[in-house]
């Protein structure tokens, strides 16, 4: 009985001939094509995700610009209490962070454009 089991285990390792070989080749080709299609689907999903992320980033940048402009339009507010002064200090810190992020984006874009055009 163990000889029969060993023979069955070795059978797939033996070289195939004739129609078995053709069938095995066809299955291997089909497996390769399936792998290619799965890879194409994965790339397409990534492209869709990248487009969605770019749109989301653009939305967030627009919101940051709007928040920055709201603060810029609030000149002339004079805090009358310590709480108002502290609140204004916190808002100023947040606006500074937003301004730095927006300035960095602009600097990065300018640097990328300069590199593309070969400028210094």
N, C-alpha and C positions, 0 to 999 in steps of 0.2 A: 504494500500500500504506500509506503513512503517513496518508493521508486516512481510510482505513478504521479505523486505530488511533485516530486523534483522535476519530472518530465514536463508537467504542466507549467511550472514556474519558469523553466528554461525556454519554453515555446516562444514567448514574445522576443527573446533575445536572438533567436535563430534567424538567419536571413530569409526574407520573404521572396516568393517567386510568383510570376504570373499575375493573376487577378488580385491576389492578396497584396502584392506589391503596389499595383495600381490603386487599389482602394486605400492603402496606407498613405500613398503619395497624395491622393485627393483629399484625405482627411487632414494631412499636414498643411496642404495649401489652403484649405478652408480655415483651419485654425489660425494661419498667418493672416488671412484676410480679415477674420474676426478681430484679431489683435490690432490690425491697422485701423479698422473702423472704430473700435473702442478708443484708440488713441486720438482719432480725429474728433470724436464726440467730446473727449476730455478737453482738447484744445478749444473747441467751440464753446464749451461751458466756461472755460477760463476767459475767453474773449468777451463773453456776455457779462461775466462777473467784473472784468476790468472796466467795461463801458458803464456798468451800474455804479462802480466805485468812483469813476471819474465824474459822473453826474452828481453823486453825493458830495464829493469834495468841492465841486463847483458851488453847490447849494450852501455848504457850510462856509465857504469863503465869502459868498455874498452876504450871509448872515453876519459874519464877523465885520465886514465892511460897514454894514448897516449899523451895527452896535457902535462901531467906532465913530460913525457920523452922528449918531444920536448924542454921544458924549461931546463931540466937537461943537455941536449946536447948543450946548448948555452953558456956554460962557456967561459969566456975570452972576452965577449963583454964589451967594455969600452965606456960608453956614453960620447959623446963629447959636447953635448949641454944640456941646461936645459930641453928642451922638451924630449930629449932622456932619460935623467935621470929620469924625471917624469914618462915617459912611462915604463921604467924598474922597477920603484917602484910599479906601478900599476900591472904589470905582476907578480912581486914577490908576491904581496898580493894575487892575484888570485891563484897562484901556492901553496901558503901556505894554502889557503882554500881547494883546491883540495887535497893536501897532508893530511890535517887533516881529510877530509872525507874518504879518502882511508885508513888511519891508524885506524880510528874508525871502519870501516868495518872489518878490520883484527882483531882488538881487540875483537869486538863482536863475530866473528867467533871462535876465540881462547877460549873465555869465554863459548860459547855454547858447543864447543867440550869438554872442561874441565868438564862442568856440566854434560854432557852426559856420560863421562867416569868416573865421580866421583872423578876427580882430583881437587886439590886446586890451 
